[in-house]
Amino acid sequence: MLDWMAWTWPTATFFLIIAGLLATFTFLAIRFPEVPRKGVLRIETTRGDRLYITLLGSAFINLAWLGLGLGPQPYALLVCLVYGAAVFRWV
């Protein structure tokens, strides 16, 4: 099923999760519109902005984790989850 692009299941799962997040956030934006808010960065952000900041920051966390050899990669996922929770709470 995935051989048309030589994808692995983890790669396909990653992109399916991203697509699911985008669909969920689109639904939330339509169903429950929100007013942008200011957080600790003093910039107005919406849910979508915070999702983008979380995804971008998580990419850098994972790259740094790999580059610095800080340990098994699943621990980087835990760091990313904490980072994501912080972004959605305070940014």
Contact map, one row per residue, 1 for C-alpha under 8 A:
1111000000000000000000000000000000000000000000000000000000000000000000000000000000000000000
1111111110000000000000000000000000000000000000000000000000000000000000000000000000000000000
1111111000000000000000000000000000000000000000000000000000000000000000000000000000000000000
1111111000000000000000000000000000000000000000000000000000000000000000000000000000000000000
0111111000000000000000000000000000000000000000000000000000000000000000000000000000000000000
0111111100000000000000000000000000000000000000000000000000000000000000000000000000000000000
0111111110110000000000000000000000000000000000000000000000000000000000000000000000000000000
0100011111110000000000000000000000000000000000000000000000000000000000000000000000000000000
0100001111111000000000000000000000000000000000000000000000000000000000000000000000000000000
0000000111111100000000000000000000000000000000000000000000000000000000000000000000000000000
0000001111111110000000000000000000000000000000000000000000000000000000000000000000000000000
0000001111111111000000000000000000000000000000000000000000000000000000000000000000000000000
0000000011111111100000000000000000000000000000000000000000000000000000000000000000000000000
0000000001111111110000000000000000000000000000000000000000000000000000000000000000000000000
0000000000111111111000000000000000000000000000000000000000000000000000000000000000000000000
0000000000011111111100000000000000000000000000000000000000000000000000000000000000000000000
0000000000001111111110000000000000000000000000000000000000000000000000000000000000000000000
0000000000000111111111000000000000000000000000000000000000000000000000000000000000000000000
0000000000000011111111100000000000000000000000000000000000000000000000000000000000000000000
0000000000000001111111110000000000000000000000000000000000000000000000000000000000000000000
0000000000000000111111111000000000000000000000000000000000000000000000000000000000000000000
0000000000000000011111111100000000000000000000000000000000000000000000000000000000000000000
0000000000000000001111111110000000000000000000000000000000000000000000000000000000000000000
0000000000000000000111111111000000000000000000000000000000000000000000000000000000000000000
0000000000000000000011111111100000000000000000110000000000000000000000000000000000000000000
0000000000000000000001111111110000000000000000000000000000000000000000000000000000000000000
0000000000000000000000111111111000000000000000000000000000000000000000000000000000000000000
0000000000000000000000011111111110000000000000000000000000000000000000000000000000000000000
0000000000000000000000001111111111000000000000000000000000000000000000000000000000000000000
0000000000000000000000000111111110000000000000000000000000000000000000000000000000000000000
0000000000000000000000000011111110000000000000000000000000000000000000000000000000000000000
0000000000000000000000000001111111000000000000000000000000000000000000000000000000000000000
0000000000000000000000000001111111100000000000000000000000000000000000000000000000000000000
0000000000000000000000000000100111110000000001000000000000000000000000000000000000000000000
0000000000000000000000000000000011111000000001000000000000000000000000000000000000000000000
0000000000000000000000000000000001111100000111000000000000000000000000000000000000000000000
0000000000000000000000000000000000111110001111000000000000000000000000000000000000000000000
0000000000000000000000000000000000011111111110000000000000000000000000000000000000000000001
0000000000000000000000000000000000001111111110000000000000000000000000000000000000000000011
0000000000000000000000000000000000000111111000000000000000000000000000000000000000000000011
0000000000000000000000000000000000000111111000000000000000000000000000000000000000000000001
0000000000000000000000000000000000000111111100000000000000000000000000000000000000000000000
0000000000000000000000000000000000001111111110000000000000000000000000000000000000000000000
0000000000000000000000000000000000011110011111000000000000000000000000000000000000000000000
0000000000000000000000000000000000011110001111111100000000000000000000000000000000000000001
0000000000000000000000000000000001111000000111111100000000000000000000000000000000000000000
0000000000000000000000001000000000000000000011111110000000000000000000000000000000000001000
0000000000000000000000001000000000000000000011111111000000000000000000000000000000000000000
0000000000000000000000000000000000000000000011111111100000000000000000000000000000000000000
0000000000000000000000000000000000000000000011111111110000000000000000000000000000000011001
0000000000000000000000000000000000000000000000111111111000000000000000000000000000000001000
0000000000000000000000000000000000000000000000011111111100000000000000000000000000000000000
0000000000000000000000000000000000000000000000001111111110000000000000000000000000000010000
0000000000000000000000000000000000000000000000000111111111000000000000000000000000110010000
0000000000000000000000000000000000000000000000000011111111100000000000000000000000000000000
0000000000000000000000000000000000000000000000000001111111110000000000000000000000000000000
0000000000000000000000000000000000000000000000000000111111111000000000000000000100100000000
0000000000000000000000000000000000000000000000000000011111111100000000000000000100110000000
0000000000000000000000000000000000000000000000000000001111111110000000000000000000000000000
0000000000000000000000000000000000000000000000000000000111111111000000000000000000000000000
0000000000000000000000000000000000000000000000000000000011111111100000000001001100000000000
0000000000000000000000000000000000000000000000000000000001111111110000001001100000000000000
0000000000000000000000000000000000000000000000000000000000111111111000000000000000000000000
0000000000000000000000000000000000000000000000000000000000011111111100000000000000000000000
0000000000000000000000000000000000000000000000000000000000001111111111101001000000000000000
0000000000000000000000000000000000000000000000000000000000000111111111001000000000000000000
0000000000000000000000000000000000000000000000000000000000000011111110000000000000000000000
0000000000000000000000000000000000000000000000000000000000000001111111000000000000000000000
0000000000000000000000000000000000000000000000000000000000000000111111100000000000000000000
0000000000000000000000000000000000000000000000000000000000000000110111110000000000000000000
0000000000000000000000000000000000000000000000000000000000000000100011111010000000000000000
0000000000000000000000000000000000000000000000000000000000000000000001111111000000000000000
0000000000000000000000000000000000000000000000000000000000000100110000111111100000000000000
0000000000000000000000000000000000000000000000000000000000000000000000011111110000000000000
0000000000000000000000000000000000000000000000000000000000000000000000111111111000000000000
0000000000000000000000000000000000000000000000000000000000001100100000011111111100000000000
0000000000000000000000000000000000000000000000000000000000000100000000001111111110000000000
0000000000000000000000000000000000000000000000000000000000000000000000000111111111000000000
0000000000000000000000000000000000000000000000000000000000001000000000000011111111100000000
0000000000000000000000000000000000000000000000000000000011001000000000000001111111110000000
0000000000000000000000000000000000000000000000000000000000000000000000000000111111111000000
0000000000000000000000000000000000000000000000000000000000000000000000000000011111111100000
0000000000000000000000000000000000000000000000000000010011000000000000000000001111111110000
0000000000000000000000000000000000000000000000000000010001000000000000000000000111111111000
0000000000000000000000000000000000000000000000000000000000000000000000000000000011111111100
0000000000000000000000000000000000000000000000000000000000000000000000000000000001111111111
0000000000000000000000000000000000000000000000000100110000000000000000000000000000111111111
0000000000000000000000000000000000000000000000100110000000000000000000000000000000011111111
0000000000000000000000000000000000000000000000000000000000000000000000000000000000001111111
0000000000000000000000000000000000000011000000000000000000000000000000000000000000000111111
0000000000000000000000000000000000000111100010000100000000000000000000000000000000000111111
